[in-house]
Amino acid sequence: MYEDDGLTYNYEKGGFNYIQIEYDDQTKTVTFSKRTGNYTAAPKSRMFNIVFVSKQRPSGIDSQAKPNTSVSYKGNSIKVKLTNN
């Protein structure tokens, strides 16, 4: 995930952050990397909602849908084991 202020060219001077998000299908684990970058105005924490997309649930973008898992992320690397409920 990439974030910057969306308004200026400060990203050209390093004013951005990056969070790598990976999913391992074998272990059913999502890994969020440690936040890197110099965008200091970014939120200190954020909530990621994870939704399994399937034939029974064909869209992950539905503001009314309950996520399978919610993850509180505060900038450090975390691994989350998922269950497909």
N, C-alpha and C positions, 0 to 999 in steps of 0.2 A: 504494500500500500504506500503510495506517495502522497505527501501533503506539503502544501506551502500556503502563503497568504492569498493566492489567487488574484492578487491585485497589482503587484509590482514585479520588477525583474530581480528581486532579492535572491531568487533561487539561483541566479547566475553567480552569486557570491557565496553560495552554500546555505542560503536561507530556506532549507527544505528538510524534511525527515522522510525516512524510508523504514517500513516494517515488512519483512519478508514473511509471508504466510504460506505454509506448505501442508498438504494433506497426504498422509500415507494410507492407502486403501487396505494394505495388508494388516496393519496394526490398528486401523481406524483411529488415527491420532492426527490432530491438527497442531502444528508447531508455529508459534508466533515468535519471530526473532526479537532480539533486543533492538529497540528503536535507535537508529543512527541518524545523524544530521545535526543541523544547527538552527532549526526553526523553533525558537524559544516560545513563541506565542501559541504553540500547539497545546491542546488539552493535556493535562498531566495524567489523566486516566480516561478511558473510554470503554464502552460496552460493545462487544461484537456478538451479534446474534447469528447462530449457525443453523441453517435449515437444510435437511436432506431433501433432495429433489428426486422424485421417482414417478412412475406411471400414475400412482395414486395421488401424488402431490407434484404436478408438473411444473409449478412455478415457485421459485424461491423468492420472488419479489411480490410480496403481499403484505401490506402493513397490518392486516387483521390476523394473519397467520401467527400461531404460536411457534416460536423457534424450538428446535430440538434441544439446543443448548445455548446458554448465554455465558460469555466469558468476560470477566472484568480484567482489563489490560492496563498496566501502569508503567509500561515502557521497558520492562525486563523480559527476557526470554521465558516463555512458558510452553508446556506441552499439555494438551487436553485430550484425554481418551474419550471417544464418543461411543454412544450406543444408539442404534437405530430404532427409536420407539415409534 
